[in-house]
Amino acid sequence: MKPSSSYFFGAMAAAALLTGAALAALPDGAAKEEVVPLIVIDDVPLTMAIRNLARQMNINFILDPRVPGSGFAAGDLVPEPSVSIRRENATTREVLNDLLQRHGLELIANPATTIARIAPTNLAVKPIRADPALIGTNEVYPLVVLDDVSLADALRDIARRGFKNITIDPRSTEPSFGRGGTVKVRWEQVTSRQALAAVMDNCDLMLNEDATTSSVVIRLKPSARGEPEKRQR
């Protein structure tokens, strides 16, 4: 197999896609471990480095609001660092894992949604529980793009694809709860329910659905308000 092209991206070209062959996702969701002769990251914001590396691996992911540079107030508590890396003969996954570990972050795979969550390691985030309702008979969208969209608008845009009536508790997106930010994602081959579950899980939200009217109410989880979480019937 011909080796992949080297990857270079820095402050002047950070917005562009990296050159070279993208790493295809295997059926089990793991990235193909292809060694890249040279990967150079030259003084770019942390989140931009993460996005470029993840894009090379064809990973659907979302940044936890507490990641510096995530676009949410919680992430702004710590200034977003710049990243510089030079690695020879390494896989993109190895470089991404090293980058996350260096900054106290981890990637939590979510097979139920195919959308991983990148969050601070000390949060001990768990994968979303497998639920047949996440897959269902929902239409699979080839591409879902949200480009710096407010959390409330992101929830409405995704939910309206699968539900007729949507109500969002105003407290769910209040800045006082650390949710006054924007969502920036690019996902491939996901259903509206998977996308909605990923955004809600990322922001500690929950959904109450009325199947008879195809309506939903999105609100904060009790635990996010400092209340004990009640078991849903």
C-alpha positions in Angstrom: 0.0 0.0 0.0 1.3 3.4 -0.9 1.9 5.5 2.3 -0.3 8.5 3.0 0.9 12.0 2.1 2.3 14.0 5.0 0.0 16.3 6.8 0.9 19.9 7.4 -1.3 22.6 8.9 -0.4 25.8 10.7 -1.6 29.3 11.6 -1.8 30.5 8.0 -3.7 27.5 6.6 -5.6 26.1 9.6 -9.0 26.5 8.1 -8.2 24.3 5.1 -8.6 20.5 5.0 -5.5 18.5 5.4 -4.0 17.0 2.3 -3.6 13.3 1.9 -5.9 10.3 2.0 -8.6 10.3 4.7 -8.5 7.3 7.0 -11.6 5.2 6.3 -13.8 3.9 9.2 -14.0 0.2 9.6 -17.3 -1.5 10.2 -16.7 -1.7 14.0 -16.2 2.1 14.1 -12.4 2.0 14.6 -10.2 4.0 12.3 -7.9 2.3 9.9 -4.4 2.4 11.4 -2.4 3.8 8.5 1.0 5.2 9.3 1.6 8.7 8.0 5.3 9.7 7.2 5.0 13.1 8.8 2.3 15.1 10.7 3.1 18.7 11.5 0.8 20.9 13.5 2.2 24.4 13.7 0.8 26.9 16.2 -3.0 26.4 15.8 -5.8 26.6 18.3 -6.4 23.3 20.2 -10.0 22.8 18.9 -8.9 23.4 15.3 -6.1 20.8 15.7 -8.7 18.3 17.1 -11.1 19.0 14.2 -8.5 18.5 11.5 -7.2 15.3 13.0 -10.6 13.9 13.6 -11.7 14.8 10.1 -8.8 12.7 8.7 -10.1 9.7 10.6 -13.8 10.3 9.5 -14.9 10.6 13.1 -18.2 12.0 14.0 -17.6 13.9 17.3 -18.8 16.8 19.5 -16.8 18.9 21.9 -18.0 19.1 25.5 -18.9 22.6 26.6 -16.0 22.5 29.1 -13.3 22.0 26.5 -11.3 25.2 26.1 -12.3 26.8 22.8 -15.6 24.9 22.6 -17.6 28.1 22.2 -19.4 27.8 25.5 -18.9 29.9 28.6 -17.7 26.8 30.6 -14.9 26.3 28.1 -13.9 30.0 28.2 -12.9 29.7 31.9 -9.5 28.5 30.6 -7.9 30.2 27.6 -7.7 28.0 24.5 -4.1 26.9 24.1 -2.2 26.9 20.8 -0.8 23.5 19.6 2.4 22.6 17.9 3.3 19.0 17.1 5.7 17.2 14.8 5.4 13.4 14.5 7.1 11.0 12.1 5.8 7.6 11.1 2.7 7.7 13.4 -1.0 7.1 12.8 -3.4 10.0 13.0 -5.2 8.2 15.9 -1.9 8.1 17.9 -1.4 11.8 17.3 -5.0 12.6 18.3 -4.8 10.5 21.4 -1.5 12.1 22.4 -2.9 15.6 21.8 -6.0 14.9 23.9 -4.0 13.3 26.8 -1.6 16.2 26.8 -4.5 18.6 27.4 -6.5 16.4 29.9 -9.1 15.3 27.4 -10.5 12.0 26.2 -12.6 10.7 23.4 -15.6 8.7 24.5 -17.0 6.5 21.8 -20.8 6.2 21.5 -21.7 3.2 19.3 -25.4 4.0 19.9 -25.1 7.3 18.1 -21.8 6.9 16.2 -21.0 10.4 17.5 -18.1 10.5 20.0 -17.8 13.0 22.7 -14.5 14.8 23.5 -14.5 15.9 27.2 -12.2 16.6 30.1 -10.9 13.4 31.6 -11.9 14.4 35.1 -15.6 14.4 34.2 -15.6 10.6 33.9 -18.2 10.8 31.0 -19.9 7.5 30.2 -21.1 6.4 26.7 -24.7 6.9 25.8 -26.8 3.9 26.6 -27.7 1.7 23.7 -31.4 2.4 22.9 -33.3 1.0 19.9 -35.2 4.3 19.8 -32.0 6.0 18.8 -31.9 4.0 15.6 -35.6 3.2 14.9 -36.8 3.8 11.4 -35.4 7.3 11.3 -34.1 8.6 8.0 -30.3 8.5 7.8 -28.9 11.9 6.8 -25.7 11.8 4.6 -24.5 15.0 6.2 -25.5 17.2 9.1 -23.7 20.5 9.5 -24.2 23.0 12.2 -21.8 25.9 11.9 -21.6 28.1 15.1 -25.4 27.7 15.7 -26.8 28.6 19.1 -27.7 25.6 21.3 -31.4 26.4 21.1 -31.4 26.7 17.3 -29.3 23.5 17.0 -31.8 21.6 19.1 -34.7 22.9 17.1 -33.1 22.2 13.8 -32.3 18.6 14.6 -35.5 17.8 16.5 -37.8 19.2 13.8 -36.5 16.5 11.4 -38.2 13.8 13.6 -40.9 15.5 15.6 -43.8 17.8 14.8 -44.0 19.8 18.0 -40.9 20.9 19.9 -40.8 22.7 23.2 -37.5 23.7 24.8 -37.4 24.7 28.4 -35.7 28.2 28.4 -33.4 27.1 31.3 -31.9 24.5 29.0 -30.0 27.1 27.1 -29.4 29.8 29.7 -25.9 31.1 30.1 -26.2 30.7 33.8 -26.2 27.0 33.3 -23.1 27.2 31.0 -25.2 26.7 27.9 -25.0 30.1 26.3 -22.8 29.1 23.5 -22.8 27.8 19.9 -22.7 24.3 18.4 -20.2 23.5 15.6 -20.4 20.0 14.1 -20.1 18.1 10.9 -21.6 14.6 11.0 -22.0 11.9 8.4 -24.6 9.1 8.1 -26.6 9.8 11.3 -30.3 9.9 12.1 -32.0 12.9 13.6 -32.5 10.9 16.8 -28.8 10.0 17.0 -27.8 13.7 16.4 -30.3 14.9 19.0 -29.2 12.4 21.6 -25.5 13.4 21.1 -26.3 17.2 21.6 -28.5 16.6 24.6 -26.0 14.2 26.2 -23.2 16.7 25.6 -25.2 19.5 27.4 -26.8 17.4 30.2 -30.3 17.7 28.7 -33.1 15.2 28.6 -36.1 14.6 26.4 -39.7 13.8 27.2 -41.6 12.4 24.2 -45.3 12.1 23.6 -45.6 9.4 20.9 -49.3 10.0 20.3 -48.7 13.6 19.2 -45.1 13.3 18.0 -44.2 16.1 20.3 -41.2 16.5 22.6 -40.1 18.7 25.5 -36.3 19.2 26.0 -35.2 20.3 29.4 -32.2 20.2 31.8 -31.5 16.9 33.6 -32.3 17.3 37.3 -28.7 16.5 38.1 -27.6 19.5 36.1 -29.6 21.7 38.4 -28.2 20.1 41.5 -31.3 17.9 42.0 -31.4 14.1 42.4 -32.2 12.6 39.0 -35.5 10.7 38.9 -35.9 7.5 37.1 -38.0 7.9 33.9 -41.0 5.7 33.5 
